[in-house]
Amino acid sequence: MNNRLIKLFLDNKPETQMTSDEWRTMLNILMSKEPAFKIPIEELDVKSEIYQHFKPLIEGFQLQVFLSRLKHVAKMRITLGAFIMIAQHLESAGTSVMYVYYLWLKLKPHTLITTTVLCEELFPWGFFSTEQLNSIWGAQKLTAEENKLRKEKNAKKRLTLTPIMFDGSDNLIDFQESWIKDEDYAITSAVNTPNQIINARFR
């Protein structure tokens, strides 16, 4: 694990209360009898009415970054209901990656993230604020010298870890060595916006 990244998330706990729209969305999902909200996204019938409704959300760029990193790097899955709730906070690819990293720190591999897990284990007090996300993103950036030292350190350990994205990345969160942890570790302490797509479902 990377102590620098861990400290950033420990120092920036998600405690920003949801907006009224976000509360409404959460309550609608929790009270809904729609079975699809409890199904992992990859198991949804892409031809179904509910998938087609949320398709612009599910297949949006930053949401695909989130789903791809969650599946292939964090080794987790997420239900449609939980995905909709967290999607409201994924405003960029960088934000998506930071949220996945937080999920990875908090949960064990192969966890299915449901609305219950999201509300009770991950975000019982709220989500990250924009200021917190900007702070984390800026602080995890690597200078050219830091990147050089990182590669030298890995070489001495005979590690052949490669970046998740590309070798020229200056983001610490993009490198595989930041996504290795002990099994028993956990932090204990037309263009439519996501809200427009979500709210249209519950009108």
C-alpha distance (Angstrom), angle and dihedral (degrees) to the residues before:
residue distance angle dihedral
M1 . . .
N2 3.75 . .
N3 3.80 112.6 .
R4 3.78 92.0 -160.5
L5 3.79 92.8 58.8
I6 3.79 93.2 41.2
K7 3.80 91.4 53.9
L8 3.80 90.8 50.4
F9 3.80 91.1 56.9
L10 3.80 93.1 42.4
D11 3.79 89.3 53.1
N12 3.81 92.6 47.0
K13 3.79 107.5 48.4
P14 3.83 116.1 -179.1
E15 3.79 103.2 -108.3
T16 3.79 104.3 135.3
Q17 3.79 109.9 125.5
M18 3.77 119.6 -122.4
T19 3.77 121.9 -104.1
S20 3.79 120.2 -113.3
D21 3.82 90.1 -99.9
E22 3.80 91.1 51.5
W23 3.81 91.1 48.5
R24 3.81 89.9 50.4
T25 3.79 91.6 50.6
M26 3.80 92.2 48.9
L27 3.80 93.2 49.3
N28 3.79 92.2 46.7
I29 3.80 91.1 52.9
L30 3.80 94.9 43.9
M31 3.81 92.2 49.0
S32 3.80 96.3 40.1
K33 3.80 121.4 111.1
E34 3.82 90.2 -153.2
P35 3.85 104.5 125.9
A36 3.81 93.0 -156.5
F37 3.81 90.7 72.1
K38 3.82 88.4 69.1
I39 3.80 95.4 49.0
P40 3.83 122.8 95.9
I41 3.80 108.7 -107.7
E42 3.81 94.9 -119.3
E43 3.81 90.1 56.8
L44 3.79 95.4 54.7
D45 3.79 119.0 111.5
V46 3.80 102.4 -111.4
K47 3.80 89.4 -151.3
S48 3.80 93.6 55.0
E49 3.78 120.5 111.6
I50 3.79 93.8 -118.0
Y51 3.82 93.5 50.3
Q52 3.78 91.1 48.7
H53 3.80 90.0 50.5
F54 3.80 92.9 52.6
K55 3.82 95.0 34.9
P56 3.85 94.7 105.1
L57 3.81 87.5 53.7
I58 3.80 98.1 42.6
E59 3.80 94.4 44.7
G60 3.80 97.3 41.1
F61 3.81 114.1 122.9
Q62 3.80 100.4 -111.2
L63 3.82 91.0 41.2
Q64 3.80 90.5 52.9
V65 3.81 88.6 50.8
F66 3.80 88.0 53.2
L67 3.81 94.7 47.6
S68 3.80 94.0 44.1
R69 3.80 94.6 49.2
L70 3.81 90.7 43.7
K71 3.81 93.0 52.4
H72 3.79 102.9 36.5
V73 3.81 102.9 31.7
A74 3.81 107.9 22.9
K75 3.84 90.6 34.5
M76 3.79 94.0 -138.6
R77 3.79 138.7 123.6
I78 3.78 132.1 -144.5
T79 3.80 134.0 -154.5
L80 3.78 121.1 -123.8
G81 3.80 92.1 -111.4
A82 3.81 94.0 52.9
F83 3.79 90.6 43.1
I84 3.81 92.3 54.8
M85 3.79 90.9 50.4
I86 3.79 94.4 51.3
A87 3.82 94.7 37.5
Q88 3.80 90.0 73.2
H89 3.80 87.9 69.3
L90 3.81 99.2 46.1
E91 3.77 102.5 93.6
S92 3.81 98.3 154.7
A93 3.79 142.4 12.9
G94 3.80 89.8 -101.1
T95 3.80 91.8 52.5
S96 3.80 89.6 49.5
V97 3.80 92.1 53.4
M98 3.81 92.2 48.2
Y99 3.79 92.0 51.4
V100 3.80 91.4 49.7
Y101 3.81 90.0 50.1
Y102 3.80 90.1 53.2
L103 3.82 90.7 49.9
W104 3.79 89.4 48.9
L105 3.81 91.4 52.2
K106 3.78 93.1 49.1
L107 3.80 102.9 41.0
K108 3.79 139.4 48.8
P109 3.82 122.1 -110.6
H110 3.81 116.4 -85.2
T111 3.80 92.5 26.8
L112 3.79 115.5 152.7
I113 3.79 105.3 -137.4
T114 3.78 108.7 -141.5
T115 3.79 130.8 173.3
T116 3.81 88.3 -95.9
V117 3.81 92.6 53.3
L118 3.79 90.1 45.6
C119 3.81 94.8 50.9
E120 3.80 100.7 36.4
E121 3.80 106.1 31.7
L122 3.79 107.0 23.5
F123 3.79 110.9 29.5
P124 3.82 110.1 12.1
W125 3.82 91.7 142.5
G126 3.78 101.3 34.5
F127 3.79 142.0 -78.0
F128 3.80 135.4 -71.1
S129 3.78 117.7 -71.3
T130 3.80 121.2 -129.4
E131 3.79 88.6 -111.7
Q132 3.79 92.0 54.3
L133 3.80 92.9 48.6
N134 3.80 91.6 48.6
S135 3.80 89.8 49.3
I136 3.81 93.3 50.2
W137 3.80 93.0 45.1
G138 3.78 94.1 50.1
A139 3.80 94.8 44.8
Q140 3.81 94.5 51.0
K141 3.79 93.1 55.4
L142 3.80 114.7 115.2
T143 3.78 124.2 -136.3
A144 3.80 117.0 -139.4
E145 3.81 89.3 -103.7
E146 3.81 92.5 49.8
N147 3.79 90.5 50.2
K148 3.78 90.5 50.7
L149 3.81 91.9 49.9
R150 3.79 90.6 47.4
K151 3.80 91.4 55.6
E152 3.82 92.3 46.1
K153 3.81 91.2 50.1
N154 3.79 91.8 51.3
A155 3.80 91.2 47.0
K156 3.82 90.7 54.5
K157 3.79 89.3 51.7
R158 3.82 88.3 48.6
L159 3.76 90.2 -120.0
T160 3.78 117.3 157.2
L161 3.77 96.1 -168.7
T162 3.75 115.6 154.2
P163 3.77 130.3 -155.7
I164 3.78 117.3 -92.7
M165 3.77 91.6 -135.5
F166 3.79 113.0 19.9
D167 3.78 137.5 -38.0
G168 3.78 93.4 -110.8
S169 3.81 93.9 61.6
D170 3.79 116.9 125.5
N171 3.79 92.4 -162.9
L172 3.78 116.9 104.2
I173 3.79 88.5 -156.3
D174 3.83 89.9 62.9
F175 3.80 95.0 64.9
Q176 3.78 124.6 89.8
E177 3.79 95.2 -131.8
S178 3.79 87.3 67.4
W179 3.82 89.6 59.3
I180 3.80 99.5 56.2
K181 3.78 118.7 98.5
D182 3.76 143.5 158.6
E183 3.79 111.9 -90.5
D184 3.79 92.6 -122.1
Y185 3.80 96.7 48.9
A186 3.78 122.4 111.3
I187 3.78 135.2 152.3
T188 3.72 105.9 -109.9
S189 3.53 105.0 169.1
A190 42.02 85.1 57.7
V191 3.61 25.9 -150.8
N192 3.77 113.8 -45.8
T193 3.77 124.6 -176.7
P194 3.83 116.4 -132.3
N195 3.81 90.6 -108.3
Q196 3.80 92.4 51.7
I197 3.79 92.3 51.4
I198 3.79 92.8 45.1
N199 3.80 97.4 44.5
A200 3.79 92.2 48.4
R201 3.80 88.4 63.0
F202 3.79 93.7 57.1
R203 3.78 101.7 42.2
